[in-house]
Amino acid sequence: MAVKIAEKIVACEVVQEDAAPAPTAAPVKAAEKPGVLPLVREEEGNVIHMQPLMKRPVELRGSTYKIKTPLSEHALYVTINDVEVNGKRRPFEIFINSKNMENFAWIVALTRVISAVFRHAGDATFLVEELRSVFDPRGGYFKPGGKYMPSLVAEIGECLERHMTNIGILKPLEISEELQAKRVVAKEGGLSGGSLCPKCSQLAVVRLDGCDTCLECGYSKCG
Ligand SMILES: [Zn+2]
């Protein structure tokens, strides 16, 4: 086949016609985490097939969480239903309802995407961090008690974290003795509030002993 060369030739390489094709990636093995369904992927050529959606049982158990924000006078109700796999509960679907229809379209889209991730059987705990790190360009808001919430999406992520902790998929955040001691020092020094933490998105970074430290998660620039 004739090929028109439009550019200057600067290098060349001998190609053997009978060269063996490059080996394709090995199939992904089943996840070994307890309570997590195997994520089976069959590879045909370059096409990766995900495991088909899990079939919904007729009856599911779940929990509903109420979210009240200063963004609206109407609360948001987040329902997460679970399916039981190998004796362990894992989220299967999420619904969000509110009298406030202002954000209806994107909230429905978000719940459909999250539910689809749940049903594809892999480990969905990564969604918590993905949602919690969404920032509202209007600046977010403070919850009753003073906790900073960067956006409504972040609050839905926190709700998901709470649910996953309740059913045992996520471990509750352990507060080390070191962090507890730092909180006491900050309180005695009259340090309240702080700048934004790059790890947990809380306004809790204060300067202790010449080092920026997050009083919420323990993140420190000094290691
Ligand atoms: Zn932090």
Boltz pocket constraint, residues with backbone or C-beta under 6 A from the ligand:
constraints:
  - pocket:
      binder: B
      contacts: [[A, 197], [A, 198], [A, 199], [A, 200], [A, 201], [A, 202], [A, 204], [A, 214], [A, 215], [A, 216], [A, 217], [A, 218], [A, 219]]
      max_distance: 6.0
